[in-house]
Amino acid sequence: MSSKSWKKKKKAAGKAKKSRAAKRSGRKTTPQPSAGHVSAPVRRSSAPAYFNTEDLDRKLQGDTAPVADATTEPAVTPAPDAVAETVETAEPAAPAVDAPELPYTALSTPQLLQLRIDLKGAKPPIWRRVEVRSDLTLDAVHRVIQAAFGWSDAHAHRFSLEGDTALPEAQVRLDETIQETGDSLRYLYDDTDNWDHQIKLEKILDTTVPADAPDASVTGGRRATPPENCGGLLTEAELVEVLDDPAHFDVAEANARLH
């Protein structure tokens, strides 16, 4: 046998031996590339392993805004104790209070009004009569009442219509609350002693205010004002114990306090 034939026979026997060994182990042999064969290089993609269909749709529609990555970490939820602490330390919101609707629109031309102011519950009646401009704001009317009765303006006060909701007196004019004869307004001074006054429109003295007329003046009244911080004494029997003369009232003194 020639040397060349012997090499071919030996090579064939080797391949047969490998084939039998592969069959026994249950594996398939991977064919080796023949001489002169060049394998194509393996291309490795740098793209992520997942495929975002939403991102593709947005790009097809011309929207280049970035879409949130599916791998973004979720927001951290505070622990229940931390939430409870936040709620406990938060400042409570002040309840909204609506100002009551005013019964009138302010007059374009101020009028001169005559008011009677009664201290409610007093027996015999304790009252004052005043003349005022209708365009006075309620905070100015407050000062008129204090002077007319001789109060010291040492306690809280409020004006109200129906109910007990305070009117914003610096913004409300007297003629926005009363315009017709018989109209009334409430004035409360000192919540402890509860000096409750009824302001009643007795008469419209003039549809225009004379140029020389003062903003307000006291024109009449009856009986002395109770002393403050006395507990709300209103009857003659009670007042005689704390006043030298419960029947005393002087118009000049009241106007001196006013002006």
Steps between C-alpha positions, in 0.01 A plus 500: 500500500637839411567759763231729361230231508598404854456863623153525341396173662632613839314833472174327412538259795551797734181670380302178545633458854393860592156443351445186707613678819258789435208263450575327830504832693180628330669817372535629152831599370548847366648484154833669478550751226699371214830645410473833326156580654473839677231538770293817497567716809228499766335843536406597859215748534532787747117536517326418832350157548142635521292664226293810592201510266376829648831666416478371144143631459598843627794519264283399204262787588786749519503536880858505619420550870667227706282223639555393857732204522328183614793443732451833687487446872155556654433802726571440863183505714556649847452272793158520676659653810649782295163572336326508837760740637451732201122505550529567873738793460315669211329830582121468486340703227288787619137448409374724227242752620282670238399857570121536515327650201428869550138613454579824315738658252677810631319825418658713230406813700547472879197579721465632853346230723347505848571184700375376834735260677351291783685289754293183472347359817535820704206583733424792489636548144853634453539662159671768290389695194763603245518669161754352258602508137387190312839452336685439828666161516398278791833546677417875515149418630671290770682809627173698499328236717793483742489877552120519522482239778830581666652156447879477528562294183689245712326188369429325171198601296324407178219607269263246352176470308294185542690232692832566669745522209718809537501753219837623367441843647792680336359413155124529564314832499205572725270554198585150374327360811210743562324741262128488576319616812474210744815320377722378784854383565654320796807618692647276771761631742687275747408132463532451876259770624313470170404863440265442207385811308225537242561775244175611336453749216235739634498764230674626187568862596636612165560331166827689476742583777533875563851630445530621860362183660737296718552133423303413814344662805305385806157666526326313782486205735382361832668363810859428591711232343577201727860474619719265302603162645198494732366173363230644275275678753200656324209554739448809709521297822839364394639828369405701806751288691792594273409849367456824690218606267368236256275762338787734408568586137653816352500572126786751526721247675430242230585745221816606681615138494404474132679815384 
